[in-house]
């Protein structure tokens, strides 16, 4: 698989982003027609749509946050919030925590679980409206507010597993913060949960590193690692970043990402380690597909792909159209 990378990228002139480019070729060569559009035609992947990712977590036996409403406008989302004691509001499609907010009722006001600031619901609607314009969020969802164990409103820690067909290479632990807006701190651990420097949190990103974030320990470590491995083995694609939350009700699935942010920031040493893991996973999975060992997984993904086509196809085409040059958009009368 490494041979698919252009010879000009030999040595140190390529990044993990190029490995993820290889994955697009791999999908075309190894999976049925239609899987490319579903899995990796645009970024974020249509299959990463939050409503669709829930299906994959549940099929792997992992819990997800209770869903209160989806496919609604921001105004409708605020109506749902007004009828709850605590909830989480976010766009159906997107990532990085953009346009998201956890709210807990405090009398006539609602507490932002990150900032600790209580405002009226109308005030928080205006806050989200700015995100809606900035990130082009059109459809919203409201779901259960996940909280850290032993707290009423503290956001849970999140663990982002870099998983290759069941093999974990490293884990980014993410702790939500508020610095004039939603933000986060990170610490990276290898597969044995030892702190490791991947090169991703250096230079201009050094402020994102928080060495006080502890590794998971004991039974919790075993449970999280096993859950990520199980989810990864139930994916028909060599690499997936699997995001899991540590909550007051245990492990809860978050996102499934196949094109991860910061993929060009890893040091050459860590880039090589990730590439080696991808090459091994891709070769092994290709053999499993040829033997028919993954027929049940591919059949399940085909079923979900067809069933959710009304959700992900419009998302895919909107993302493709957004990438067109402005003059072509105007010529096609796609935007005013």
Wavefront OBJ file of the C-alpha trace (Angstrom):
o trace
v 0.000 0.000 0.000
v 2.861 2.376 0.702
v 3.719 2.135 -2.990
v 0.637 4.201 -3.839
v 2.399 7.287 -2.506
v 4.123 9.253 -5.279
v 7.899 8.797 -5.419
v 8.239 12.553 -4.796
v 6.907 11.898 -1.295
v 9.635 9.440 -0.336
v 11.844 10.329 2.610
v 10.512 13.148 4.764
v 8.317 14.955 2.239
v 5.034 13.279 3.177
v 2.743 13.365 6.189
v 0.070 11.185 7.764
v -2.386 13.143 5.619
v -0.904 11.353 2.592
v -1.494 8.019 4.311
v -5.142 9.001 4.693
v -5.080 9.786 0.977
v -3.965 6.187 0.412
v -7.022 5.103 2.355
v -9.268 6.703 -0.266
v -7.600 4.567 -2.966
v -7.910 1.508 -0.723
v -11.670 1.999 -0.355
v -12.133 2.186 -4.144
v -10.092 -0.993 -4.654
v -11.482 -3.130 -1.833
v -15.077 -2.149 -1.063
v -18.317 -2.297 -3.105
v -19.471 0.609 -5.313
v -20.981 3.433 -3.319
v -18.770 2.936 -0.271
v -16.348 5.627 -1.462
v -19.080 8.280 -1.476
v -20.336 7.095 1.903
v -16.986 6.753 3.673
v -14.534 9.256 2.260
v -15.864 11.390 -0.623
v -15.675 14.623 1.408
v -14.328 15.783 4.765
v -15.901 15.310 7.262
v -16.974 11.898 5.973
v -20.721 11.529 5.265
v -20.625 8.362 7.398
v -19.355 10.509 10.297
v -22.703 12.297 10.409
v -23.694 12.107 14.060
v -27.001 10.328 13.425
v -25.263 7.702 11.309
v -22.287 7.209 13.656
v -24.772 6.348 16.410
v -25.822 3.277 14.403
v -22.250 2.023 14.195
v -21.558 2.480 17.905
v -24.765 0.698 18.832
v -24.027 -2.185 16.443
v -20.682 -2.633 18.229
v -22.466 -2.774 21.581
v -21.477 0.711 22.774
v -23.802 3.232 24.385
v -24.581 6.616 22.859
v -26.150 9.745 24.340
v -29.954 9.678 24.446
v -31.344 11.617 21.497
v -34.094 14.161 22.246
v -34.541 15.687 18.771
v -32.730 15.885 15.422
v -33.048 17.378 11.953
v -34.470 20.595 13.354
v -33.778 24.317 13.026
v -31.958 26.297 15.697
v -35.240 27.857 16.870
v -36.799 24.412 17.201
v -33.732 23.217 19.101
v -34.147 26.067 21.572
v -37.786 25.045 22.072
v -36.596 21.553 23.004
v -33.996 23.001 25.381
v -36.693 25.050 27.127
v -38.464 21.810 28.069
v -35.437 20.048 29.566
v -33.445 20.308 32.787
v -30.119 19.717 31.091
v -29.097 18.876 27.517
v -26.468 19.250 24.809
v -27.067 21.173 21.567
v -24.955 20.640 18.446
v -25.050 20.605 14.642
v -25.831 17.248 13.052
v -22.736 17.428 10.875
v -19.356 18.843 11.785
v -16.571 18.441 14.291
v -14.089 20.060 16.619
v -16.781 21.115 19.058
v -17.837 23.925 16.733
v -21.316 25.279 17.453
v -21.889 23.023 20.465
v -23.028 23.869 23.986
v -24.050 22.015 27.131
v -26.805 23.711 29.133
v -28.211 23.128 32.641
v -31.295 24.939 33.883
v -30.757 27.333 36.775
v -34.131 28.871 37.556
v -35.032 31.024 34.559
v -31.508 30.886 33.172
v -29.315 28.191 31.656
v -25.766 27.423 32.783
v -23.087 26.844 30.150
v -21.292 23.764 31.471
v -17.950 24.934 30.056
v -17.877 28.609 30.992
v -19.940 28.304 34.172
v -21.897 31.341 32.998
v -25.690 31.480 33.359
v -27.671 33.410 30.740
v -31.166 33.524 29.363
v -32.072 31.002 26.677
v -32.414 33.845 24.176
v -28.841 34.895 24.898
v -27.537 31.401 24.240
v -29.615 31.252 21.074
v -27.799 34.337 19.793
v -24.473 32.699 20.696
v -25.353 29.612 18.648
v -26.749 31.733 15.810
v -23.260 33.188 15.341
v -21.904 29.633 15.076
v -24.666 28.760 12.642
v -23.545 31.530 10.323
v -19.823 30.839 10.765
v -19.956 27.047 10.355
v -23.008 26.857 8.063
v -24.996 24.729 10.505
v -28.475 24.176 9.096
v -29.771 21.125 10.956
v -29.414 20.761 14.703
v -29.839 18.047 17.274
v -30.480 18.029 21.015
v -29.334 15.123 23.120
v -28.575 13.999 26.647
v -25.924 16.045 28.450
v -23.003 13.763 29.251
v -21.146 14.700 32.441
v -18.046 13.608 34.273
v -18.549 10.970 36.959
v -19.408 12.465 40.355
v -20.491 15.846 38.959
v -23.757 17.434 37.853
v -22.497 19.595 35.034
v -18.748 19.127 34.348
v -18.026 17.996 30.763
v -16.609 14.450 30.567
v -13.076 13.734 29.445
v -12.853 12.377 25.914
v -10.409 9.769 24.609
v -9.561 9.759 20.914
v -8.165 6.376 19.892
v -6.052 6.192 16.724
v -7.147 2.687 15.746
v -6.013 0.524 12.836
v -8.252 -2.543 12.338
v -8.195 -3.330 16.048
v -4.673 -2.077 16.801
v -4.354 1.063 18.952
v -1.285 3.211 18.262
v -2.023 6.185 20.504
v -4.760 7.982 22.390
v -5.394 11.728 22.610
v -7.016 12.553 25.949
v -9.117 15.708 25.570
v -10.364 17.895 28.411
v -12.887 20.591 27.505
v -12.114 24.141 28.654
v -13.439 27.653 28.135
v -11.101 30.408 26.957
v -13.423 33.086 25.640
v -15.175 30.260 23.824
v -15.218 26.472 23.689
v -11.678 25.130 23.743
v -9.754 22.063 24.875
v -6.501 20.768 26.320
v -4.828 17.512 25.279
v -2.353 14.903 26.401
v -1.226 11.939 24.314
v -0.579 8.375 25.472
v 0.779 5.373 23.601
v -1.015 2.038 23.465
v 0.355 1.143 26.935
v -0.932 4.470 28.296
v 2.504 5.985 28.745
v 2.751 9.731 27.947
v 4.267 10.236 24.518
v 5.281 13.187 22.333
v 3.872 12.774 18.819
v 4.955 16.241 17.731
v 1.345 17.374 17.361
v 1.346 19.669 20.411
v 4.478 21.700 19.835
v 5.203 25.108 18.337
v 2.038 27.183 17.932
v 0.002 24.309 19.427
v 2.104 23.967 22.583
v -0.567 25.771 24.619
v -2.963 22.906 23.874
v -0.821 20.457 25.854
v -1.842 19.766 29.457
v 0.481 17.343 31.241
v -1.816 17.267 34.289
v -4.368 15.105 32.437
v -3.864 11.608 33.907
v -3.946 8.331 31.968
v -6.812 5.933 32.476
v -5.980 3.247 35.017
v -7.048 -0.224 36.083
v -10.373 -1.610 34.927
v -11.400 1.663 33.279
v -8.290 1.571 31.077
v -9.033 -2.031 30.087
v -12.673 -1.275 29.327
v -11.919 1.781 27.169
v -9.160 0.026 25.236
v -11.338 -3.042 24.620
v -14.251 -0.870 23.488
v -12.069 1.036 21.004
v -10.558 -2.184 19.652
v -13.999 -3.756 19.254
v -15.342 -0.694 17.437
v -12.286 -0.587 15.183
v -12.648 -4.258 14.233
v -16.273 -3.591 13.238
v -15.217 -0.940 10.698
v -14.609 -1.896 7.007
v -11.736 0.571 6.673
v -8.115 0.399 7.944
v -7.990 3.612 10.015
v -10.619 5.232 12.197
v -10.204 7.662 15.058
v -12.690 6.482 17.667
v -13.820 9.043 20.251
v -15.159 7.744 23.568
v -16.399 9.699 26.605
v -15.844 8.829 30.272
v -19.203 9.721 31.822
v -21.298 9.232 34.928
v -22.914 6.244 33.197
v -19.715 4.700 31.865
v -18.309 4.614 28.338
v -20.329 6.499 25.725
v -19.523 6.671 22.022
v -18.831 10.088 20.520
v -17.512 10.395 16.954
v -15.979 8.185 14.267
v -13.473 10.068 12.128
v -11.399 8.817 9.205
v -9.755 12.130 8.277
v -8.377 13.521 11.498
v -7.401 17.127 12.095
v -3.709 17.872 12.565
v -2.660 14.887 10.457
v 0.262 16.889 9.052
v 1.633 17.880 12.479
v 3.103 14.581 13.629
v 6.873 14.240 13.888
v 8.559 12.129 11.210
v 9.128 9.358 13.747
v 5.469 9.233 14.770
v 4.302 9.652 11.181
v 6.297 6.552 10.258
v 4.773 4.631 13.161
v 1.238 5.549 12.069
v 2.009 4.745 8.426
v 3.414 1.337 9.366
v 0.272 0.573 11.378
v -1.925 1.643 8.449
v 0.039 -0.445 5.927
v -0.258 -3.544 8.109
v -3.967 -2.968 8.792
v -4.756 -2.314 5.113
v -2.959 -5.472 3.947
v -4.598 -7.607 6.642
v -8.078 -6.200 5.988
v -7.739 -6.707 2.225
v -7.016 -10.381 2.858
v -9.975 -10.670 5.248
v -12.298 -9.144 2.641
v -11.042 -11.556 -0.047
v -11.626 -14.524 2.285
v -15.141 -13.320 3.067
v -14.348 -12.785 6.758
v -15.853 -9.279 6.666
v -18.988 -10.056 4.683
v -21.281 -9.428 7.670
v -19.691 -6.046 8.408
v -19.848 -4.959 4.764
v -23.468 -6.113 4.550
v -24.360 -4.103 7.659
v -22.638 -0.964 6.320
v -24.383 -1.413 2.968
v -27.723 -1.569 4.771
v -26.993 1.567 6.809
v -25.670 3.355 3.720
v -28.906 2.748 1.806
v -31.188 3.412 4.767
v -29.532 6.750 5.592
v -29.020 7.929 2.001
v -31.533 10.810 2.447
v -29.316 12.100 5.283
v -25.805 11.773 3.895
v -26.212 12.328 0.137
v -27.332 15.985 0.487
v -24.456 16.563 2.931
v -21.962 15.128 0.446
v -23.184 17.301 -2.416
v -23.277 20.452 -0.295
v -19.659 19.885 0.733
v -18.620 19.294 -2.874
v -20.398 22.420 -4.052
v -18.784 24.492 -1.315
v -15.402 23.653 -2.826
v -16.298 25.012 -6.264
v -14.711 28.343 -7.241
v -16.973 31.324 -6.600
v -17.363 32.226 -10.274
v -18.538 28.695 -11.088
v -21.034 28.735 -8.238
v -22.476 31.967 -9.548
v -22.577 30.650 -13.090
v -24.476 27.597 -11.951
v -26.762 29.798 -9.841
v -25.928 27.662 -6.818
v -25.421 30.675 -4.571
v -26.708 34.188 -4.779
l 1 2 3 4 5 6 7 8 9 10 11 12 13 14 15 16 17 18 19 20 21 22 23 24 25 26 27 28 29 30 31 32 33 34 35 36 37 38 39 40 41 42 43 44 45 46 47 48 49 50 51 52 53 54 55 56 57 58 59 60 61 62 63 64 65 66 67 68 69 70 71 72 73 74 75 76 77 78 79 80 81 82 83 84 85 86 87 88 89 90 91 92 93 94 95 96 97 98 99 100 101 102 103 104 105 106 107 108 109 110 111 112 113 114 115 116 117 118 119 120 121 122 123 124 125 126 127 128 129 130 131 132 133 134 135 136 137 138 139 140 141 142 143 144 145 146 147 148 149 150 151 152 153 154 155 156 157 158 159 160 161 162 163 164 165 166 167 168 169 170 171 172 173 174 175 176 177 178 179 180 181 182 183 184 185 186 187 188 189 190 191 192 193 194 195 196 197 198 199 200 201 202 203 204 205 206 207 208 209 210 211 212 213 214 215 216 217 218 219 220 221 222 223 224 225 226 227 228 229 230 231 232 233 234 235 236 237 238 239 240 241 242 243 244 245 246 247 248 249 250 251 252 253 254 255 256 257 258 259 260 261 262 263 264 265 266 267 268 269 270 271 272 273 274 275 276 277 278 279 280 281 282 283 284 285 286 287 288 289 290 291 292 293 294 295 296 297 298 299 300 301 302 303 304 305 306 307 308 309 310 311 312 313 314 315 316 317 318 319 320 321 322 323 324 325 326 327 328 329 330 331 332 333 334 335 336
